[in-house]
Amino acid sequence: MSDKSEPIWRSDIDSLAFRPTGHMGICVMHRRAFRTLLGYTPSPRQCIDFYLIHRDSFEAAAHAKLIARSIRETENFHLTSRDIRRRIKNSVASGDAVG
C-alpha cells in the first residue's frame, strides 16, 4: 500500500484495510464494526463505499487513535465503530462536510 492508498478488502480477516496518511502501518476495521454503524451486514463493496464517503472521518479517527495509544509509526492497528461514530458526529457538529 502506498502512503495515500485506496482501501482494500482483506477477506482473510473480513476487514477493510487502509494506510493512514503519514503512517507506515495498516489500519483495519472489521465488517462487524461496519454492521454496527450501518445497522445491517454490508458487503465488502459497501464497506469500501462507506469508507470512501467518510474518508476524512476514518483518517481523523485513525490519527486520534495513533496519538491516544502512542502507536509506533510502523505498527498495525484497528478502529472500532465507536472510533468512527465519534468522528462523524464531531464532523457534523462542527459543520464540516462529512466524508
C-alpha positions in Angstrom: 0.0 0.0 0.0 1.3 3.5 -0.8 1.0 6.4 1.6 -2.3 7.7 0.2 -3.6 4.3 -0.9 -7.1 3.3 -1.7 -8.6 0.9 0.8 -8.5 -2.8 0.1 -10.7 -5.6 1.4 -8.9 -8.3 3.3 -11.1 -11.4 3.0 -8.6 -13.3 5.2 -9.6 -11.2 8.2 -13.0 -10.0 6.8 -11.9 -6.3 7.2 -11.2 -3.2 5.3 -7.6 -2.1 5.4 -6.1 1.3 4.6 -2.9 3.2 5.4 -3.5 6.4 7.3 -1.7 9.4 5.8 1.8 9.7 7.2 1.7 6.3 8.9 3.7 3.2 7.8 1.4 0.6 9.4 -2.0 -0.6 8.3 -5.3 0.3 9.9 -8.2 -2.2 9.7 -11.8 -2.2 10.5 -13.8 -5.4 10.7 -17.0 -5.9 8.9 -18.8 -6.3 12.2 -17.9 -2.7 13.1 -19.5 -1.6 9.8 -22.5 -3.7 10.7 -22.8 -1.8 14.0 -22.6 1.6 12.1 -24.9 0.7 9.3 -27.5 -1.5 11.0 -27.1 -4.3 8.5 -24.3 -6.7 7.4 -22.7 -4.9 4.5 -20.9 -6.5 1.6 -17.2 -5.8 1.2 -18.0 -3.3 -1.6 -20.5 -1.5 0.7 -17.8 -1.2 3.4 -15.4 0.3 0.9 -18.0 2.7 -0.3 -18.8 3.8 3.2 -15.1 4.4 3.9 -14.8 6.4 0.7 -17.8 8.6 1.6 -16.4 9.1 5.1 -12.6 9.0 4.4 -11.9 12.2 6.4 -13.6 10.7 9.4 -11.7 7.5 9.1 -8.4 9.4 8.8 -9.3 11.6 11.8 -10.2 8.5 13.9 -7.0 6.7 12.9 -4.8 9.7 13.8 -6.7 10.2 17.1 -6.0 6.5 18.0 -2.4 6.8 16.9 -1.9 9.7 19.3 -4.0 8.4 22.2 -2.4 4.9 22.2 1.1 6.0 21.3 1.2 3.6 18.4 4.5 3.4 16.7 4.7 4.5 13.1 5.1 1.0 11.7 2.5 -0.7 13.9 -0.8 -2.0 12.5 -3.9 -1.2 14.5 -7.7 -1.4 14.2 -10.6 1.0 14.5 -14.0 0.3 16.1 -17.4 1.5 15.2 -17.2 3.9 18.2 -14.0 5.5 16.8 -15.7 6.2 13.5 -19.1 7.3 15.0 -17.3 9.8 17.3 -15.5 11.4 14.3 -18.6 11.5 12.1 -20.6 13.2 15.0 -17.7 15.7 15.5 -17.6 16.5 11.9 -21.3 17.1 11.7 -21.4 19.1 14.9 -18.6 21.4 13.7 -20.4 22.0 10.4 -17.7 20.2 8.3 -18.7 18.3 5.3 -18.8 14.7 6.2 -16.7 12.4 4.1 
